[in-house]
Amino acid sequence: MEYSDPYVPTKYGIIFKEKIVISPTDHTSSTMNIKILKSAEELDKIPDYKPKYFRVDILDNDVPIYTQKGYNQITLSHFMFRCNQGLPDTAEEGKENEEVKHNYVIQALFDLNEWPEGKSQCEQSDEFTWLIKMYSSETLALIKDTDKEDKEKSLKGQWEADEVGRAEKAKISRQKYLLKIKQKNGETLTEEELEIVNEKRERIRKKDQDEQAVKGGGKGGKAPPPKGGKGAPAKGAPATEEEADTV
């Protein structure tokens, strides 16, 4: 059985992360060969191409139980995955070493210290794919592990429920940050992009409005200090910077 997918660069260098589904009633012995390909060609077969160092981890209930490192390809031989038949979901109190139901995950990561280009989308990281070939004693399948993404999505949904519009504000803030970098690099912004960069946040606009109310003596402003008091401003004079900051 084979699985293959393109490599998507991330700051963690994760090549893939897959859940392992095995027989519920029988232990499964499996040999896996993991290869890194460039433009569908094995790296070993590309003349003068610098090998890529990566590692493969097997996790059980989020705990690493096996790790192997290598260049371009790694082979895991006769790894035994234990079935869950008759096992409890969690260990009883006082029996922390008791065997519980297994949740296996296999992941592969580039060593970004050796290949820093692998963390971003660029020419050097383009057209990379990974390939797994598996030979197992029982039925075994891989399913993309999206637990982390699902938790983040749920958390963001909760934030949005607690503070309506938070997601949109975060999106605008990120967009503004990227446009400022673009502007700093000397690139010309469109009129629409300039409006986004120059737009003040709601809380800053509110502070400006409050300061104007104080300066104009409008509703909600501070009562003027008694006449002749120490440091008292002349009638009609604007509030001092210190006073404005306390609004």
C-alpha positions in Angstrom: 0.0 0.0 0.0 1.2 3.5 -0.8 0.5 7.0 0.3 1.8 10.2 -1.2 1.2 14.0 -0.9 2.9 17.3 -1.6 5.1 18.9 1.1 3.6 22.1 2.4 6.3 24.3 4.1 5.7 25.4 7.7 7.8 26.9 10.4 8.0 23.5 12.0 9.2 21.6 8.9 6.4 19.0 9.3 6.4 16.8 6.2 3.3 14.9 7.2 1.4 13.8 10.3 -1.0 10.8 9.9 -3.1 8.7 12.2 -2.5 5.0 12.0 -5.5 2.8 11.9 -5.0 -0.9 12.6 -7.0 -4.1 13.2 -9.0 -3.8 16.5 -8.5 -7.5 17.3 -5.0 -8.4 16.0 -1.5 -6.9 16.6 -0.1 -5.6 13.3 3.6 -5.9 12.2 4.5 -3.3 9.6 7.5 -2.3 7.6 7.4 1.3 6.2 9.7 3.0 3.7 9.4 6.8 3.6 11.0 8.7 0.8 11.4 12.4 -0.1 10.9 13.2 -3.8 11.7 16.4 -5.8 9.7 16.8 -9.0 8.6 13.2 -8.6 12.2 12.0 -8.6 14.1 10.4 -5.7 16.7 12.7 -4.3 19.4 10.1 -4.4 19.0 10.0 -8.2 19.4 13.7 -8.8 23.0 14.5 -9.7 24.8 16.8 -7.2 21.7 17.4 -5.2 22.3 18.0 -1.5 20.6 15.3 0.6 17.8 16.3 2.9 18.0 15.2 6.6 14.7 14.4 8.3 13.3 12.3 11.1 10.3 10.0 11.6 8.4 9.7 14.9 5.8 7.2 16.0 3.6 8.5 18.8 1.1 6.7 21.0 -1.4 8.9 22.8 0.7 11.9 21.9 3.9 10.4 23.5 6.9 9.6 21.2 7.7 5.9 21.4 10.0 5.5 18.5 12.3 7.9 16.4 14.6 7.3 13.5 16.6 9.8 11.5 18.2 9.7 8.0 18.9 11.3 4.7 16.4 11.3 1.8 14.7 8.0 2.9 14.0 6.1 6.1 12.9 2.5 6.6 11.1 1.3 9.7 11.3 -2.5 9.8 8.8 -4.9 11.5 7.3 -2.3 13.9 4.6 -3.9 16.1 1.4 -2.0 16.5 -0.6 -3.4 19.4 -4.4 -3.9 19.1 -6.9 -2.3 21.4 -9.1 -5.3 22.1 -10.0 -5.6 25.8 -8.0 -2.5 26.8 -9.4 0.4 28.9 -9.6 3.9 27.6 -7.6 5.3 30.6 -5.5 3.8 33.4 -7.1 3.4 36.8 -5.9 5.4 39.7 -2.7 3.8 41.1 -2.2 1.8 37.9 -0.5 4.4 35.7 1.7 1.8 34.0 -1.4 -0.2 32.9 -1.7 -0.7 29.1 -4.5 1.4 27.7 -6.1 1.9 24.3 -3.5 2.9 21.7 -3.8 6.0 19.4 -0.9 5.7 17.0 0.4 8.6 14.9 3.3 8.7 12.5 5.0 12.0 11.6 8.0 13.2 9.6 9.9 16.5 10.0 12.7 18.1 8.2 15.8 19.3 10.1 15.4 23.1 9.5 18.8 23.8 11.0 20.3 22.0 7.9 17.7 23.2 5.5 16.2 26.6 6.7 14.6 27.1 3.2 12.2 24.3 4.0 10.1 26.5 6.4 8.8 28.8 3.6 7.3 28.6 0.1 10.2 29.3 -2.3 12.0 27.8 -5.3 14.2 25.6 -3.0 11.1 24.0 -1.3 8.9 23.8 -4.4 7.8 20.5 -5.9 8.7 18.3 -2.9 6.5 15.3 -2.2 6.6 12.4 0.3 5.9 8.8 -0.4 5.2 5.9 2.1 5.2 2.3 1.1 3.8 -0.1 3.7 3.9 -3.9 4.0 1.8 -5.1 7.0 0.7 -8.4 8.5 -2.8 -7.1 8.9 -4.9 -4.3 7.4 -3.3 -0.9 8.2 -4.4 2.6 6.9 -3.3 6.2 7.3 -5.6 9.1 7.9 -4.5 12.7 8.0 -4.2 13.9 11.6 -6.2 17.1 12.0 -6.6 17.1 15.8 -4.5 20.2 16.2 -6.3 22.1 13.5 -9.7 21.0 14.8 -8.8 22.3 18.3 -7.6 25.6 16.9 -10.7 26.0 14.8 -12.9 25.3 17.9 -10.9 27.8 20.0 -11.2 30.5 17.4 -14.9 29.8 17.1 -15.2 30.2 20.9 -13.3 33.5 20.7 -15.7 34.8 18.0 -18.7 33.8 20.1 -17.3 35.6 23.1 -16.3 38.7 21.1 -18.2 39.2 17.9 -16.0 40.5 15.1 -12.7 39.3 16.7 -11.8 37.2 13.6 -12.4 40.1 11.2 -10.3 42.4 13.4 -7.5 39.8 13.5 -7.6 39.4 9.7 -7.4 43.2 9.2 -4.5 43.5 11.7 -2.6 40.8 9.9 -3.3 42.4 6.5 -2.1 45.7 7.8 1.1 44.2 9.1 1.9 42.6 5.8 1.2 45.8 3.9 3.5 47.8 6.1 6.3 45.3 5.4 5.5 45.6 1.7 5.7 49.4 2.0 8.9 49.2 4.0 10.5 47.2 1.2 9.8 50.1 -1.2 6.8 48.5 -3.0 4.0 50.8 -4.2 0.6 50.3 -2.5 -2.7 50.7 -4.2 -5.2 53.3 -2.9 -7.2 50.5 -1.3 -4.1 49.2 0.5 -3.1 52.7 1.7 -6.6 53.1 3.2 -6.1 49.9 5.2 -2.6 50.9 6.4 -3.8 54.4 7.5 -7.0 53.2 9.1 -7.0 53.7 12.8 -8.2 51.0 15.1 -11.6 51.5 16.8 -10.1 51.9 20.3 -7.7 54.6 19.0 -10.6 56.5 17.3 -12.6 56.3 20.6 -9.7 57.7 22.5 -9.4 60.6 20.0 -13.1 61.3 20.4 -12.8 61.3 24.2 -9.8 63.7 24.0 -11.7 66.1 21.7 -14.7 66.1 24.1 -12.3 67.1 27.0 -10.7 69.8 25.0 -14.0 71.2 23.9 -15.6 70.9 27.3 -18.3 68.7 25.8 -20.5 66.2 27.5 -18.5 63.6 29.4 -15.5 65.9 29.8 -13.8 66.6 33.2 -15.1 69.4 35.3 -12.6 72.3 35.2 -10.4 72.7 38.4 -11.3 75.6 40.8 -10.2 79.1 39.7 -6.8 80.0 40.9 -5.9 76.4 41.8 -2.3 75.3 41.3 -1.6 74.5 37.7 -5.1 75.4 36.7 -5.4 76.2 32.9 -6.9 79.4 31.7 -10.5 79.4 30.8 -11.0 77.7 27.4 -7.4 76.4 27.3 -7.0 72.7 26.1 -6.3 70.0 28.6 -2.7 69.1 29.2 -1.2 65.9 27.8 -1.2 64.3 31.2 -4.9 65.1 31.6 -5.8 63.7 28.2 -4.0 60.5 28.9 -6.2 59.8 31.9 -9.4 59.9 29.8 
